[in-house]
Amino acid sequence: MDWNATTYWWIAGGVLVAAELASGTFYLLMLAVGCVAGALAAHLGLSETVQVATAAIVGGGATALWHFKRFRHPRSAPAQANRDVNLDIGQTVRVERWLADGTARVAYRGAQWTVRHAGGGTPQPGEHVIVAVQGTVLAVEPMPSTVPAAPT
């Protein structure tokens, strides 16, 4: 069986896709896109030098674009403080009294929970927002005060 350059490019792209699936490294998928570009260049009958250059430019460019896209966007919060992972984040609880160690017991979702003051300053009784869940302890901050806007 006689394989041409196009076949090698498609195999290389497939190997990179398989490696990406095994490792979870999205950058390998960008390099696989470069191999697809090399295969398309081979289909067009371009020289091997042009095929390699096309694969390098497309794969390297896609990798660089992905890297800069990830760099510009902030990373998501850690799982313990990420509302997409834990739906308790952002919910409110009422703290009646704080203990000297900065913790309190509150009723939340039908059970007693330990809360820890995560905000700055001295903890005060009142409404608090859950900002993180660390095991069975809720980290809370005081509710932001609602100040009415001045009429314009």
SULDA-V567603 format. One record per pair of residues at least 24 apart in sequence whose C-alpha atoms are under 7 Angstrom apart, sorted by sequence separation. I is the first residue (numbers start at 1). GAP is how many residues later the second one is. D is the distance in whole Angstrom. If there is no record, write none. Layout:
I_GAP_D + I_GAP_D
This chain:
34_24_5 + 113_24_7 + 114_24_6 + 115_24_6 + 116_24_6 + 117_24_6 + 10_25_7 + 34_25_4 + 98_25_7 + 115_25_7 + 9_26_6 + 10_26_6 + 33_26_6 + 9_27_7 + 32_27_7 + 98_27_7 + 31_28_4 + 97_28_5 + 9_29_6 + 10_29_6 + 30_29_6 + 31_29_7 + 96_29_5 + 9_30_5 + 95_30_5 + 96_30_6 + 95_31_5 + 30_32_6 + 31_32_7 + 94_32_5 + 95_32_6 + 6_33_5 + 30_33_5 + 94_33_5 + 93_34_6 + 94_34_6 + 92_35_7 + 93_35_5 + 6_36_5 + 27_36_6 + 92_36_5 + 93_36_6 + 5_37_6 + 6_37_6 + 92_37_5 + 91_38_6 + 92_38_6 + 90_39_6 + 91_39_6 + 90_40_5 + 89_41_5 + 90_41_6 + 88_42_7 + 89_42_5 + 89_43_6 + 81_50_6 + 81_51_4 + 80_52_5 + 81_52_7 + 80_53_5 + 80_54_6
